[in-house]
Amino acid sequence: MPALSDVTAALDALWPRERAEDWDAVGPVCGDPDAEVTRVLFAVDPVREVAEEAVALGAQLLVTHHPLFLRGTTTVEAGTFKGRVVHTLIRDGVALHVAHTNADRADPGVSDALAGALGLRVTGPLVPDPSDPAGRRGLGRLGELETPLSLAEFTALAAARLPATAQGVRAAGDPDRPVRTVAVCGGAGDSLFARVRASGADAYLTADLRHHPASEAREESPLALVDAAHWATEWPWCELAAAQLDAVSERHGWGLRTHVSRRVTDPWGLHQPSPHATDASGASGASDARHLEGAPN
């Protein structure tokens, strides 16, 4: 079986640390480089329940997309939730490795997995990485549906294909607008609106869309916006990443066993939809209700 240092080298080859954003915190967080690795768990968030899942599984390595210490810390005291995660992992011999924006930019990466979950044929990155002569790496992805759908149908497709969350999937735009070309970005993507408009995409699916940027984007162009839960747009990468490590393990004859956490670590756990559309005074608005009927909850 490989040592942790061997597996770390393989992860760095898949998602080189130098391709992460300058502000990011990727790579090993804890773990003994000489320890043997037989099981690996992939997850989006390095939270306590995921750390405990890794321990219960008998994994020696937990790979997460989100960093545990993005902004640094002065303590890992076990009375803090992040300190408790570190204590749990070290006590039970589980290493932690993070692949964040380096996995976002990878080929294939987080947005490729998102596009695949939606049945899109990827045509290229939304924001190409200038260091990639092949033009395949970069942030976000542009893709095409095999058959055009209305915005309402595409929103329903996204709700059905992505992991279920309390938020579900919401959309802004004409429900009957035809959608064929789609831009996607796993995680928070409202900083890329200008790029999406320049691409000519019919719709943009991402997460964490805020009121003002979304409102302004709708005023700028007829681009349809589809907003899913942050966790749900990044979880498909876990399955892709596990398959990539499986392929490395097979080439080296390691016999690693990889697992993907199915725990929903999206922080939102309850959603109460409005019973019907109203105007600001509370009066019923039948025409607005049409936009809300059938919206995934």
Contacts in CASP RR format, 6 or more apart in sequence:
PFRMAT RR
TARGET T0000
AUTHOR 0000-0000-0000
METHOD contacts of the structure
MODEL  1
MPALSDVTAALDALWPRERAEDWDAVGPVCGDPDAEVTRVLFAVDPVREV
AEEAVALGAQLLVTHHPLFLRGTTTVEAGTFKGRVVHTLIRDGVALHVAH
TNADRADPGVSDALAGALGLRVTGPLVPDPSDPAGRRGLGRLGELETPLS
LAEFTALAAARLPATAQGVRAAGDPDRPVRTVAVCGGAGDSLFARVRASG
ADAYLTADLRHHPASEAREESPLALVDAAHWATEWPWCELAAAQLDAVSE
RHGWGLRTHVSRRVTDPWGLHQPSPHATDASGASGASDARHLEGAPN
1 36 0 8 1.000
1 37 0 8 1.000
1 38 0 8 1.000
1 254 0 8 1.000
1 255 0 8 1.000
1 256 0 8 1.000
2 36 0 8 1.000
2 37 0 8 1.000
2 249 0 8 1.000
2 252 0 8 1.000
2 254 0 8 1.000
2 256 0 8 1.000
3 33 0 8 1.000
3 34 0 8 1.000
3 35 0 8 1.000
3 36 0 8 1.000
3 37 0 8 1.000
4 31 0 8 1.000
4 32 0 8 1.000
4 33 0 8 1.000
4 34 0 8 1.000
4 35 0 8 1.000
4 36 0 8 1.000
4 37 0 8 1.000
4 60 0 8 1.000
4 61 0 8 1.000
4 95 0 8 1.000
5 33 0 8 1.000
5 34 0 8 1.000
6 37 0 8 1.000
6 252 0 8 1.000
6 254 0 8 1.000
7 37 0 8 1.000
7 40 0 8 1.000
7 61 0 8 1.000
7 245 0 8 1.000
7 256 0 8 1.000
8 27 0 8 1.000
8 28 0 8 1.000
8 33 0 8 1.000
8 97 0 8 1.000
10 245 0 8 1.000
10 248 0 8 1.000
10 252 0 8 1.000
11 27 0 8 1.000
11 63 0 8 1.000
11 97 0 8 1.000
11 99 0 8 1.000
11 245 0 8 1.000
12 27 0 8 1.000
13 248 0 8 1.000
14 99 0 8 1.000
14 106 0 8 1.000
14 241 0 8 1.000
14 244 0 8 1.000
14 245 0 8 1.000
14 248 0 8 1.000
15 26 0 8 1.000
15 99 0 8 1.000
15 102 0 8 1.000
15 103 0 8 1.000
15 106 0 8 1.000
16 102 0 8 1.000
17 26 0 8 1.000
17 27 0 8 1.000
17 102 0 8 1.000
18 102 0 8 1.000
19 101 0 8 1.000
19 102 0 8 1.000
19 105 0 8 1.000
19 106 0 8 1.000
19 129 0 8 1.000
19 131 0 8 1.000
19 137 0 8 1.000
20 26 0 8 1.000
20 100 0 8 1.000
20 101 0 8 1.000
20 102 0 8 1.000
20 105 0 8 1.000
21 101 0 8 1.000
24 67 0 8 1.000
24 70 0 8 1.000
24 100 0 8 1.000
24 101 0 8 1.000
24 102 0 8 1.000
25 67 0 8 1.000
25 69 0 8 1.000
25 70 0 8 1.000
25 72 0 8 1.000
25 98 0 8 1.000
25 100 0 8 1.000
26 67 0 8 1.000
26 98 0 8 1.000
26 99 0 8 1.000
26 100 0 8 1.000
26 101 0 8 1.000
26 102 0 8 1.000
27 97 0 8 1.000
27 98 0 8 1.000
27 99 0 8 1.000
28 95 0 8 1.000
28 96 0 8 1.000
28 97 0 8 1.000
29 46 0 8 1.000
29 67 0 8 1.000
29 68 0 8 1.000
29 69 0 8 1.000
29 86 0 8 1.000
29 95 0 8 1.000
29 96 0 8 1.000
29 97 0 8 1.000
29 98 0 8 1.000
30 86 0 8 1.000
30 89 0 8 1.000
30 90 0 8 1.000
30 95 0 8 1.000
30 96 0 8 1.000
31 89 0 8 1.000
31 90 0 8 1.000
31 93 0 8 1.000
31 94 0 8 1.000
31 95 0 8 1.000
31 96 0 8 1.000
32 93 0 8 1.000
32 95 0 8 1.000
35 60 0 8 1.000
35 93 0 8 1.000
35 95 0 8 1.000
36 60 0 8 1.000
37 60 0 8 1.000
37 61 0 8 1.000
37 95 0 8 1.000
37 256 0 8 1.000
38 60 0 8 1.000
38 255 0 8 1.000
38 256 0 8 1.000
38 257 0 8 1.000
39 57 0 8 1.000
39 58 0 8 1.000
39 59 0 8 1.000
39 60 0 8 1.000
39 61 0 8 1.000
39 256 0 8 1.000
39 257 0 8 1.000
39 258 0 8 1.000
39 259 0 8 1.000
40 59 0 8 1.000
40 60 0 8 1.000
40 61 0 8 1.000
40 62 0 8 1.000
40 63 0 8 1.000
40 242 0 8 1.000
40 245 0 8 1.000
40 256 0 8 1.000
40 257 0 8 1.000
40 258 0 8 1.000
40 259 0 8 1.000
41 50 0 8 1.000
41 53 0 8 1.000
41 54 0 8 1.000
41 57 0 8 1.000
41 59 0 8 1.000
41 61 0 8 1.000
41 62 0 8 1.000
41 63 0 8 1.000
41 258 0 8 1.000
41 259 0 8 1.000
41 260 0 8 1.000
41 261 0 8 1.000
42 63 0 8 1.000
42 64 0 8 1.000
42 238 0 8 1.000
42 239 0 8 1.000
42 241 0 8 1.000
42 242 0 8 1.000
42 258 0 8 1.000
42 259 0 8 1.000
42 260 0 8 1.000
42 261 0 8 1.000
43 50 0 8 1.000
43 53 0 8 1.000
43 62 0 8 1.000
43 63 0 8 1.000
43 64 0 8 1.000
43 65 0 8 1.000
43 238 0 8 1.000
43 260 0 8 1.000
43 261 0 8 1.000
43 263 0 8 1.000
43 265 0 8 1.000
44 64 0 8 1.000
44 65 0 8 1.000
44 66 0 8 1.000
44 231 0 8 1.000
44 234 0 8 1.000
44 235 0 8 1.000
44 238 0 8 1.000
44 261 0 8 1.000
44 265 0 8 1.000
45 64 0 8 1.000
45 65 0 8 1.000
45 66 0 8 1.000
45 231 0 8 1.000
45 265 0 8 1.000
46 62 0 8 1.000
46 64 0 8 1.000
46 66 0 8 1.000
46 67 0 8 1.000
46 68 0 8 1.000
46 85 0 8 1.000
46 96 0 8 1.000
46 98 0 8 1.000
47 81 0 8 1.000
47 85 0 8 1.000
47 265 0 8 1.000
48 81 0 8 1.000
48 84 0 8 1.000
48 85 0 8 1.000
48 88 0 8 1.000
49 263 0 8 1.000
49 265 0 8 1.000
50 62 0 8 1.000
50 64 0 8 1.000
50 261 0 8 1.000
50 263 0 8 1.000
50 265 0 8 1.000
51 62 0 8 1.000
51 85 0 8 1.000
51 88 0 8 1.000
51 89 0 8 1.000
51 94 0 8 1.000
52 88 0 8 1.000
53 261 0 8 1.000
53 263 0 8 1.000
54 62 0 8 1.000
54 89 0 8 1.000
54 92 0 8 1.000
54 94 0 8 1.000
55 88 0 8 1.000
55 89 0 8 1.000
55 92 0 8 1.000
55 94 0 8 1.000
57 259 0 8 1.000
58 94 0 8 1.000
59 94 0 8 1.000
59 259 0 8 1.000
60 93 0 8 1.000
60 94 0 8 1.000
60 95 0 8 1.000
61 94 0 8 1.000
61 95 0 8 1.000
61 96 0 8 1.000
61 97 0 8 1.000
62 89 0 8 1.000
62 94 0 8 1.000
62 95 0 8 1.000
62 96 0 8 1.000
62 97 0 8 1.000
63 96 0 8 1.000
63 97 0 8 1.000
63 98 0 8 1.000
63 99 0 8 1.000
63 241 0 8 1.000
63 245 0 8 1.000
64 96 0 8 1.000
64 97 0 8 1.000
64 98 0 8 1.000
64 99 0 8 1.000
65 98 0 8 1.000
65 99 0 8 1.000
65 100 0 8 1.000
65 103 0 8 1.000
65 110 0 8 1.000
65 234 0 8 1.000
65 237 0 8 1.000
65 238 0 8 1.000
66 98 0 8 1.000
66 100 0 8 1.000
67 98 0 8 1.000
67 100 0 8 1.000
68 82 0 8 1.000
68 85 0 8 1.000
68 86 0 8 1.000
68 96 0 8 1.000
68 98 0 8 1.000
69 82 0 8 1.000
73 82 0 8 1.000
75 83 0 8 1.000
76 82 0 8 1.000
76 83 0 8 1.000
76 86 0 8 1.000
76 87 0 8 1.000
77 83 0 8 1.000
78 84 0 8 1.000
78 87 0 8 1.000
85 96 0 8 1.000
86 96 0 8 1.000
88 94 0 8 1.000
89 95 0 8 1.000
89 96 0 8 1.000
99 241 0 8 1.000
103 109 0 8 1.000
103 110 0 8 1.000
103 237 0 8 1.000
103 241 0 8 1.000
104 110 0 8 1.000
104 111 0 8 1.000
104 138 0 8 1.000
104 139 0 8 1.000
104 140 0 8 1.000
104 186 0 8 1.000
105 129 0 8 1.000
105 137 0 8 1.000
105 138 0 8 1.000
105 139 0 8 1.000
106 137 0 8 1.000
107 132 0 8 1.000
107 134 0 8 1.000
107 136 0 8 1.000
107 137 0 8 1.000
107 138 0 8 1.000
108 240 0 8 1.000
108 244 0 8 1.000
109 237 0 8 1.000
109 240 0 8 1.000
110 186 0 8 1.000
110 187 0 8 1.000
110 234 0 8 1.000
110 237 0 8 1.000
111 125 0 8 1.000
111 126 0 8 1.000
111 139 0 8 1.000
111 140 0 8 1.000
111 141 0 8 1.000
111 184 0 8 1.000
111 185 0 8 1.000
111 186 0 8 1.000
112 122 0 8 1.000
112 141 0 8 1.000
112 240 0 8 1.000
113 236 0 8 1.000
113 237 0 8 1.000
113 239 0 8 1.000
113 240 0 8 1.000
114 141 0 8 1.000
114 184 0 8 1.000
114 185 0 8 1.000
114 186 0 8 1.000
114 205 0 8 1.000
114 233 0 8 1.000
114 234 0 8 1.000
114 236 0 8 1.000
114 237 0 8 1.000
115 122 0 8 1.000
115 141 0 8 1.000
115 143 0 8 1.000
115 182 0 8 1.000
115 184 0 8 1.000
116 122 0 8 1.000
116 236 0 8 1.000
117 161 0 8 1.000
117 162 0 8 1.000
117 236 0 8 1.000
118 157 0 8 1.000
118 158 0 8 1.000
118 161 0 8 1.000
118 162 0 8 1.000
118 182 0 8 1.000
118 184 0 8 1.000
118 205 0 8 1.000
119 145 0 8 1.000
119 146 0 8 1.000
119 161 0 8 1.000
120 141 0 8 1.000
120 143 0 8 1.000
120 144 0 8 1.000
120 145 0 8 1.000
120 182 0 8 1.000
120 184 0 8 1.000
121 143 0 8 1.000
121 144 0 8 1.000
121 145 0 8 1.000
121 146 0 8 1.000
122 141 0 8 1.000
122 142 0 8 1.000
122 143 0 8 1.000
123 142 0 8 1.000
123 143 0 8 1.000
123 144 0 8 1.000
124 135 0 8 1.000
124 136 0 8 1.000
124 141 0 8 1.000
124 142 0 8 1.000
124 143 0 8 1.000
125 135 0 8 1.000
125 136 0 8 1.000
125 137 0 8 1.000
125 138 0 8 1.000
125 139 0 8 1.000
125 140 0 8 1.000
125 141 0 8 1.000
125 142 0 8 1.000
126 138 0 8 1.000
126 139 0 8 1.000
126 140 0 8 1.000
126 141 0 8 1.000
126 142 0 8 1.000
126 183 0 8 1.000
126 184 0 8 1.000
126 185 0 8 1.000
126 192 0 8 1.000
126 195 0 8 1.000
126 196 0 8 1.000
126 199 0 8 1.000
127 138 0 8 1.000
127 139 0 8 1.000
127 140 0 8 1.000
127 192 0 8 1.000
127 195 0 8 1.000
128 135 0 8 1.000
128 137 0 8 1.000
128 138 0 8 1.000
129 135 0 8 1.000
129 137 0 8 1.000
129 138 0 8 1.000
129 139 0 8 1.000
131 137 0 8 1.000
132 138 0 8 1.000
139 185 0 8 1.000
139 192 0 8 1.000
140 183 0 8 1.000
140 184 0 8 1.000
140 185 0 8 1.000
140 186 0 8 1.000
140 192 0 8 1.000
141 183 0 8 1.000
141 184 0 8 1.000
141 185 0 8 1.000
142 181 0 8 1.000
142 182 0 8 1.000
142 183 0 8 1.000
142 199 0 8 1.000
142 201 0 8 1.000
143 181 0 8 1.000
143 182 0 8 1.000
143 183 0 8 1.000
143 184 0 8 1.000
143 201 0 8 1.000
144 180 0 8 1.000
144 181 0 8 1.000
144 182 0 8 1.000
145 154 0 8 1.000
145 179 0 8 1.000
145 180 0 8 1.000
145 181 0 8 1.000
145 182 0 8 1.000
148 178 0 8 1.000
148 179 0 8 1.000
148 180 0 8 1.000
149 157 0 8 1.000
149 178 0 8 1.000
149 179 0 8 1.000
150 175 0 8 1.000
150 176 0 8 1.000
150 177 0 8 1.000
150 178 0 8 1.000
150 179 0 8 1.000
151 171 0 8 1.000
151 173 0 8 1.000
151 174 0 8 1.000
151 175 0 8 1.000
151 176 0 8 1.000
151 177 0 8 1.000
151 179 0 8 1.000
151 203 0 8 1.000
151 224 0 8 1.000
151 226 0 8 1.000
152 171 0 8 1.000
152 175 0 8 1.000
152 176 0 8 1.000
153 179 0 8 1.000
154 171 0 8 1.000
154 179 0 8 1.000
154 182 0 8 1.000
154 203 0 8 1.000
154 226 0 8 1.000
155 169 0 8 1.000
155 170 0 8 1.000
155 171 0 8 1.000
155 226 0 8 1.000
155 295 0 8 1.000
155 296 0 8 1.000
156 294 0 8 1.000
156 296 0 8 1.000
158 169 0 8 1.000
158 205 0 8 1.000
158 226 0 8 1.000
158 228 0 8 1.000
159 168 0 8 1.000
159 169 0 8 1.000
159 296 0 8 1.000
162 169 0 8 1.000
162 228 0 8 1.000
162 229 0 8 1.000
162 232 0 8 1.000
162 233 0 8 1.000
162 235 0 8 1.000
162 236 0 8 1.000
163 231 0 8 1.000
163 232 0 8 1.000
163 235 0 8 1.000
163 264 0 8 1.000
164 232 0 8 1.000
164 264 0 8 1.000
165 228 0 8 1.000
165 229 0 8 1.000
165 231 0 8 1.000
165 232 0 8 1.000
165 264 0 8 1.000
165 266 0 8 1.000
165 268 0 8 1.000
165 269 0 8 1.000
166 229 0 8 1.000
166 266 0 8 1.000
166 268 0 8 1.000
166 269 0 8 1.000
166 270 0 8 1.000
166 271 0 8 1.000
167 228 0 8 1.000
167 229 0 8 1.000
167 232 0 8 1.000
167 266 0 8 1.000
167 268 0 8 1.000
167 271 0 8 1.000
168 228 0 8 1.000
168 229 0 8 1.000
168 232 0 8 1.000
168 271 0 8 1.000
168 296 0 8 1.000
168 297 0 8 1.000
169 226 0 8 1.000
169 227 0 8 1.000
169 228 0 8 1.000
169 296 0 8 1.000
170 226 0 8 1.000
170 227 0 8 1.000
170 295 0 8 1.000
170 296 0 8 1.000
171 224 0 8 1.000
171 225 0 8 1.000
171 226 0 8 1.000
171 227 0 8 1.000
171 295 0 8 1.000
172 214 0 8 1.000
172 218 0 8 1.000
172 224 0 8 1.000
172 225 0 8 1.000
172 227 0 8 1.000
173 218 0 8 1.000
173 222 0 8 1.000
173 224 0 8 1.000
173 225 0 8 1.000
174 222 0 8 1.000
174 224 0 8 1.000
175 290 0 8 1.000
175 291 0 8 1.000
177 202 0 8 1.000
177 203 0 8 1.000
177 222 0 8 1.000
177 224 0 8 1.000
178 202 0 8 1.000
179 202 0 8 1.000
179 203 0 8 1.000
179 224 0 8 1.000
180 202 0 8 1.000
181 199 0 8 1.000
181 200 0 8 1.000
181 201 0 8 1.000
181 202 0 8 1.000
181 203 0 8 1.000
182 201 0 8 1.000
182 202 0 8 1.000
182 203 0 8 1.000
182 204 0 8 1.000
182 205 0 8 1.000
183 192 0 8 1.000
183 195 0 8 1.000
183 196 0 8 1.000
183 199 0 8 1.000
183 201 0 8 1.000
183 203 0 8 1.000
183 204 0 8 1.000
183 205 0 8 1.000
184 204 0 8 1.000
184 205 0 8 1.000
184 206 0 8 1.000
184 233 0 8 1.000
185 192 0 8 1.000
185 204 0 8 1.000
185 205 0 8 1.000
185 206 0 8 1.000
185 233 0 8 1.000
186 206 0 8 1.000
186 207 0 8 1.000
186 233 0 8 1.000
186 234 0 8 1.000
187 206 0 8 1.000
187 207 0 8 1.000
187 208 0 8 1.000
187 230 0 8 1.000
187 233 0 8 1.000
187 234 0 8 1.000
188 206 0 8 1.000
188 207 0 8 1.000
188 208 0 8 1.000
188 230 0 8 1.000
189 206 0 8 1.000
189 207 0 8 1.000
189 208 0 8 1.000
189 209 0 8 1.000
190 206 0 8 1.000
190 208 0 8 1.000
190 209 0 8 1.000
190 210 0 8 1.000
190 213 0 8 1.000
190 214 0 8 1.000
190 217 0 8 1.000
192 206 0 8 1.000
193 204 0 8 1.000
193 213 0 8 1.000
193 216 0 8 1.000
193 217 0 8 1.000
193 220 0 8 1.000
193 223 0 8 1.000
196 204 0 8 1.000
196 223 0 8 1.000
197 217 0 8 1.000
197 220 0 8 1.000
197 221 0 8 1.000
197 223 0 8 1.000
200 223 0 8 1.000
201 223 0 8 1.000
202 223 0 8 1.000
202 224 0 8 1.000
203 223 0 8 1.000
203 224 0 8 1.000
203 225 0 8 1.000
203 226 0 8 1.000
204 223 0 8 1.000
204 224 0 8 1.000
204 225 0 8 1.000
204 226 0 8 1.000
205 226 0 8 1.000
205 227 0 8 1.000
205 228 0 8 1.000
205 233 0 8 1.000
206 226 0 8 1.000
206 227 0 8 1.000
206 228 0 8 1.000
206 233 0 8 1.000
207 227 0 8 1.000
207 228 0 8 1.000
207 229 0 8 1.000
207 230 0 8 1.000
207 232 0 8 1.000
207 233 0 8 1.000
207 234 0 8 1.000
208 227 0 8 1.000
208 230 0 8 1.000
209 225 0 8 1.000
209 227 0 8 1.000
214 225 0 8 1.000
214 227 0 8 1.000
217 223 0 8 1.000
217 225 0 8 1.000
218 225 0 8 1.000
229 266 0 8 1.000
229 268 0 8 1.000
230 266 0 8 1.000
231 264 0 8 1.000
231 265 0 8 1.000
231 266 0 8 1.000
232 266 0 8 1.000
238 260 0 8 1.000
238 261 0 8 1.000
239 260 0 8 1.000
242 258 0 8 1.000
242 259 0 8 1.000
242 260 0 8 1.000
245 256 0 8 1.000
245 258 0 8 1.000
246 256 0 8 1.000
246 258 0 8 1.000
248 254 0 8 1.000
249 255 0 8 1.000
249 256 0 8 1.000
249 258 0 8 1.000
271 297 0 8 1.000
273 292 0 8 1.000
273 295 0 8 1.000
273 297 0 8 1.000
274 292 0 8 1.000
276 284 0 8 1.000
276 285 0 8 1.000
276 289 0 8 1.000
276 292 0 8 1.000
277 284 0 8 1.000
277 285 0 8 1.000
277 286 0 8 1.000
277 288 0 8 1.000
277 289 0 8 1.000
277 291 0 8 1.000
277 292 0 8 1.000
278 284 0 8 1.000
278 285 0 8 1.000
278 288 0 8 1.000
279 285 0 8 1.000
279 288 0 8 1.000
END
